[in-house]
Amino acid sequence: MKIYKNNTILKDCLRVFAFRNKYDIKANDIVRQIFDRVKNNAFGETSIDNVWIEIAKSDSLKKTFDNFHISAKTENDKIYVNIFLTSDFSKSDYQKFNYILYEVIRHELEHVDKYETGIRPDEKYVELYNNLMYFNDLVEHAQMVSDYVLSDTEIDSYVKSIMYTAKKQNKSAYEIIDMVIKRAFFNNDSEKMKVGMKNKEIASIIEKTRKELRDKIREYYPNFKEKWL
């Protein structure tokens, strides 16, 4: 049994344990194996349990993302992960890459767990996700992104990710919500976000999304306070 130092506050220890979940160990193991492949430049396709991974080089995303891009989706009980690394990807990107990869895998493991317990995503949300892959009118696209993030099959995973990230980075959960919005609606592109937020319809859709995420956080975590410290 671990003995905590006298100056350790018990409620802080309990708070740490509260943010651990049953996906941690499996997510860490999968991430470790993928990370080893990335460090060894082992490109191509591979699989780990029911996770199918493709690692490739691509410079087409340089203007939008960092030196890497990770996307994933869950179909039934299988997870499909696509990882793109630019030619500038280096050891300096390892920490951020590892952190984002972990959160992506953990998020998808929740969907697999739902599938295995008989909870299936509504077909309209599957269709919505597929439609997000195509170019749409900007307002229509923003509404589709909002509907997807706030859907019954996604919002709980997003909220858990937001709270986990806030705790891990010691930031306000509301600050993390804004980071999620920038990524989900604008692909992390600051210029695209600046232009989009000038559109009153898009700004209204995003504000509604932000509010519903905040409300869901308060519902799931009734003792939540905006700041961790």
Helices and strands as residue ranges (DSSP letters): H 10-18, H 24-39, E 44-48, E 51-57, E 68-75, E 78-85, G 91-93, H 94-116, H 123-131, H 138-149, H 155-169, H 173-186, H 190-196, H 200-220
